[in-house]
Amino acid sequence: RPKSERSSSNRSSLRGGGRSFLSSAASSSGNARNNSGDDDDADGDDFDDDSVKRRSETNEKGGNAFIKEETEETNEVLNSFEERLELAIEEAREILSEATKRARDETRRELLETFSETFYTTTTTTTTTKATKTEKFFKGRKENDENKITDENRALNIARTQSFLEIKFKMRDFEAARVAKNLALSKSVYEDCDDLMVQVDRLEKALPDVNVGKLLQNDASIVSSVNVAKAVQNMMTLYELGFKRERVPSMLEECPRLLLDETDLSARDRIRLVTERIQSIFPDETDEGCLYAIGEEPNLLWALADLEIFNREARVDIAELPMSVQEMVVYATRRFK
């Protein structure tokens, strides 16, 4: 070929080859970019999943922390309420205690103020002065400044005795007040509270299982009239005669006269006499049944023994007895069944 043609042909082939190379390079670059885009999309999806998980975990932790904080605040509120409630209850108790104490003090004060006006009055006397009442009360006694008891001191002593009986024997206030007033009216040396405490202690030691408080309720004068040695002897006699061990203390509480030293009849003779009289009313009653009846109603020892109707030779019918004695006999012998 001519030289010019060869040059032109070479240039054409070079141009064609260059275009081919450029096309191939562009295609490879496009494919590379496409592959890179796919990888970036995959990486982007993984990143999104991790981000969602992290956000979820963060939200979950934040929620738990919030719930925990709310729970702690609720517990603090409840604890604070319980503390305030306890303080309020304690304050209410203190107020009640103070009110009760003030009420008792007011009662004692009223007793001291009114005692002199009411203690000595009777249905047959008119209003007299304090000096006249004191003079009547101390009539027959040695009146000197050392042993003279004023109305105010006596009222105060009654109040002390009442408080002692309420605390010692769990008496109700009106029961203790009645016993204290009866002790004062009996002019016993044991109307003084301190002396009464000593005598009560002696009786409790000498008479085991006996409620001295019930003795005083049934007969307040028993503390001044009882002989402790004789009382113990009479108590032993009841055991010897066959009364049940658990029943004897109750008999003494219901009938304090069993503790006294009777000059007319001993306790043994009185029980024998009443047994005979019960059997005269109910001939079929046994000695054991009579002892049981006396144990149930120990006051029968005086209620039946003192009736003159039994002095006649004829048999006594229960209908002839006083109604109060009838009730005691029927109850004691269980004849109402």
C-alpha positions in Angstrom: 0.0 0.0 0.0 1.0 3.5 -0.3 2.4 5.0 2.7 -0.4 7.5 3.1 -3.1 4.7 3.1 -1.2 2.7 5.7 -1.1 5.7 7.9 -4.7 6.4 7.5 -5.5 2.7 8.2 -3.4 2.7 11.4 -5.1 5.9 12.6 -8.5 4.3 12.0 -7.6 1.2 13.9 -6.2 3.2 16.7 -9.3 5.3 16.8 -11.5 2.1 16.8 -9.4 0.5 19.4 -9.4 3.6 21.6 -13.2 3.8 21.3 -13.5 0.1 22.3 -11.1 0.6 25.2 -13.0 3.6 26.5 -16.3 1.8 26.1 -15.0 -1.2 28.0 -13.6 1.0 30.7 -16.8 2.9 31.0 -18.8 -0.3 31.2 -16.4 -1.6 33.9 -16.6 1.6 35.8 -20.5 1.5 35.6 -20.5 -2.1 36.9 -18.2 -1.2 39.6 -20.3 1.7 40.6 -23.4 -0.5 40.6 -21.7 -3.1 42.7 -20.5 -0.4 45.1 -24.1 0.9 45.3 -25.4 -2.5 46.2 -22.8 -2.9 48.9 -23.6 0.5 50.2 -27.3 -0.4 50.3 -26.6 -3.5 52.2 -24.3 -1.7 54.6 -27.0 1.0 55.0 -29.7 -1.7 55.9 -27.4 -3.2 58.5 -26.7 0.2 60.0 -30.4 1.0 60.1 -31.1 -2.3 62.0 -28.4 -1.6 64.5 -29.6 1.9 65.0 -33.2 0.6 65.6 -31.9 -1.9 68.1 -29.9 0.7 69.9 -32.8 3.1 70.0 -35.1 0.3 71.3 -32.6 -0.7 74.0 -32.2 2.9 74.9 -35.9 3.4 75.1 -36.3 0.2 77.1 -33.7 1.3 79.6 -35.2 4.7 79.9 -38.7 3.2 80.4 -37.4 0.9 83.2 -35.6 3.7 84.8 -38.8 5.8 84.7 -40.9 3.0 86.1 -38.3 2.4 88.9 -38.2 6.1 89.7 -42.1 6.2 89.8 -42.1 3.1 92.1 -39.6 4.7 94.4 -41.6 7.9 94.5 -44.8 5.9 95.2 -43.1 4.0 98.1 -41.8 7.3 99.5 -45.3 8.7 99.4 -46.8 5.6 101.1 -44.0 5.6 103.8 -44.6 9.2 104.4 -48.4 8.6 104.8 -47.9 5.7 107.2 -45.5 7.8 109.3 -48.0 10.7 109.4 -50.8 8.2 110.3 -48.8 6.7 113.1 -48.0 10.2 114.4 -51.7 11.1 114.2 -52.7 7.9 116.1 -50.1 8.6 118.8 -51.3 12.1 119.2 -54.9 11.0 119.5 -53.8 8.5 122.2 -52.1 11.3 124.1 -55.1 13.5 123.8 -57.4 10.7 125.1 -55.1 9.9 128.0 -54.9 13.5 129.0 -58.7 13.9 128.7 -59.2 10.8 130.9 -56.8 12.1 133.5 -58.5 15.5 133.6 -61.9 13.8 133.9 -60.6 11.8 136.9 -59.1 14.8 138.5 -62.3 16.7 138.1 -64.3 13.9 139.6 -61.9 13.8 142.6 -62.2 17.6 143.0 -66.0 17.4 142.9 -65.9 14.7 145.5 -63.8 16.8 147.8 -66.2 19.8 147.3 -69.4 17.9 147.9 -68.4 15.3 150.5 -69.0 17.5 153.5 -72.5 18.4 152.2 -73.7 14.9 151.4 -71.8 12.4 153.6 -73.5 13.2 156.9 -77.0 14.0 155.6 -79.9 11.7 156.4 -83.6 11.6 155.7 -84.5 12.8 159.2 -82.1 15.7 159.6 -82.2 19.2 158.2 -79.3 21.2 156.8 -76.7 21.9 159.4 -73.4 23.7 159.4 -70.1 22.0 158.9 -69.1 22.4 162.5 -72.3 20.7 163.7 -71.8 17.7 161.3 -68.2 17.3 162.4 -69.2 17.5 166.1 -71.9 14.7 165.6 -69.5 12.5 163.7 -66.8 12.7 166.4 -69.2 12.4 169.3 -67.9 9.9 171.9 -64.3 10.2 170.6 -61.4 12.0 172.0 -61.3 15.4 170.3 -57.8 16.7 170.2 -55.9 18.3 167.4 -53.6 15.3 166.9 -56.2 12.6 166.0 -59.0 14.8 164.7 -59.8 14.0 161.1 -61.3 16.8 159.0 -64.0 16.4 156.4 -61.6 17.3 153.6 -59.1 14.7 154.8 -61.8 12.0 155.1 -63.0 12.8 151.6 -59.5 12.6 150.2 -59.0 9.3 152.0 -62.2 7.9 150.5 -60.9 8.9 147.1 -57.6 7.2 147.7 -59.4 4.0 148.9 -61.6 4.0 145.8 -58.5 4.3 143.5 -56.8 1.5 145.4 -59.7 -0.8 145.1 -60.1 0.0 141.4 -56.4 -0.8 140.7 -55.9 -3.7 143.1 -59.1 -5.7 142.4 -60.2 -4.3 139.0 -63.5 -3.0 140.6 -65.7 -0.7 138.6 -65.8 2.8 139.8 -69.2 2.7 141.4 -68.4 -0.6 143.2 -65.2 0.8 144.6 -67.0 4.0 145.6 -69.6 2.0 147.5 -67.0 -0.1 149.4 -65.0 3.0 150.3 -68.0 4.8 151.6 -69.1 1.8 153.6 -65.7 1.6 155.2 -66.0 5.2 156.2 -69.5 4.8 157.5 -68.5 1.8 159.6 -65.9 4.0 161.4 -63.4 1.3 160.9 -59.7 1.8 161.5 -59.3 0.4 158.0 -61.1 3.4 156.4 -57.6 4.8 156.2 -56.2 3.6 152.9 -52.7 2.8 154.2 -54.1 0.6 157.0 -56.5 -1.1 154.5 -53.6 -2.0 152.2 -51.9 -3.8 155.1 -55.0 -5.7 156.2 -55.7 -6.7 152.6 -52.2 -8.1 152.2 -52.6 -10.1 155.4 -55.9 -11.6 154.3 -54.5 -12.5 150.8 -51.6 -14.4 152.4 -53.8 -16.1 155.0 -56.6 -17.1 152.6 -55.2 -18.4 149.4 -57.4 -18.4 146.3 -59.9 -16.1 148.0 -60.6 -12.8 146.2 -60.5 -10.2 149.1 -62.0 -7.7 146.8 -65.2 -9.7 146.6 -65.2 -10.1 150.3 -65.2 -6.3 150.7 -68.0 -6.0 148.1 -70.2 -8.3 150.0 -69.3 -7.1 153.5 -66.9 -4.1 153.8 -66.8 -4.5 157.6 -65.1 -7.9 157.3 -61.6 -6.3 157.3 -62.1 -4.9 160.8 -64.1 -7.7 162.4 -62.2 -10.7 161.1 -59.8 -12.7 163.2 -57.2 -14.0 160.8 -56.4 -17.1 162.8 -60.1 -18.0 163.3 -60.7 -17.3 159.6 -58.1 -19.8 158.6 -59.5 -22.3 161.0 -63.0 -21.9 159.6 -61.6 -22.3 156.1 -59.9 -25.6 157.0 -63.2 -26.8 158.6 -65.0 -26.4 155.3 -62.4 -28.5 153.6 -62.7 -31.2 156.4 -66.4 -31.4 156.1 -66.2 -32.4 152.5 -66.8 -29.3 150.4 -65.0 -29.3 147.1 -61.6 -27.6 147.1 -62.5 -25.3 144.2 -65.8 -24.3 145.8 -64.6 -23.2 149.3 -63.0 -19.9 148.2 -66.3 -19.0 146.4 -68.3 -19.8 149.5 -66.2 -17.5 151.5 -66.4 -14.7 149.0 -70.2 -15.0 148.8 -70.7 -15.3 152.5 -67.8 -13.5 154.4 -69.5 -14.3 157.7 -68.1 -17.8 157.4 -64.7 -16.3 158.3 -65.9 -14.7 161.6 -65.7 -16.2 165.1 -69.3 -16.9 165.9 -70.1 -17.1 169.6 -73.5 -18.9 169.3 -72.6 -21.6 166.8 -69.4 -22.8 165.3 -69.2 -23.3 161.6 -69.4 -27.1 162.0 -72.5 -26.9 164.2 -74.2 -24.5 161.9 -73.6 -26.7 158.9 -75.0 -29.7 160.8 -78.1 -27.7 161.8 -78.9 -26.4 158.3 -78.4 -29.9 156.9 -81.1 -31.2 159.3 -83.5 -28.4 158.3 -83.0 -29.0 154.6 -83.8 -32.6 155.2 -86.9 -31.7 157.1 -88.2 -29.8 154.1 -87.0 -32.5 151.6 -86.9 -35.9 153.5 -85.3 -37.6 150.5 -82.3 -35.3 150.5 -79.0 -37.0 151.4 -76.2 -35.5 153.5 -74.1 -35.1 150.4 -76.9 -33.3 148.6 -77.3 -30.9 151.6 -73.5 -30.2 151.5 -73.9 -29.4 147.8 -76.8 -27.1 148.5 -74.9 -25.2 151.2 -71.9 -24.9 148.9 -74.2 -23.4 146.2 -75.9 -21.0 148.7 -73.7 -20.6 151.8 -76.0 -17.8 153.0 -78.5 -20.6 153.9 -76.4 -21.2 157.0 -78.0 -18.1 158.4 -81.2 -17.8 156.4 -82.4 -21.2 157.5 -80.7 -21.4 160.9 -82.4 -18.2 162.1 -86.0 -19.1 161.2 -88.1 -19.8 164.3 -90.6 -21.9 162.3 -88.3 -24.8 162.5 -88.6 -24.8 166.3 -92.0 -26.6 166.1 -92.2 -30.3 166.0 -94.3 -30.5 162.8 -92.7 -30.8 159.4 -92.1 -27.5 157.7 -93.3 -27.0 154.1 -91.2 -24.9 151.7 -94.3 -22.7 151.0 -94.2 -21.6 154.7 -90.7 -20.1 154.3 -90.1 -16.4 153.3 -90.0 -16.0 149.5 -86.3 -15.1 149.4 -85.4 -18.2 151.4 -87.6 -20.3 149.2 -85.7 -19.1 146.1 -82.4 -19.9 147.8 -83.4 -23.4 148.8 -85.0 -24.3 145.4 -81.9 -23.1 143.6 -79.4 -24.7 146.0 -81.1 -28.1 145.9 -81.9 -27.9 142.2 -85.6 -28.6 142.8 -86.6 -26.4 139.9 -85.6 -29.1 137.4 
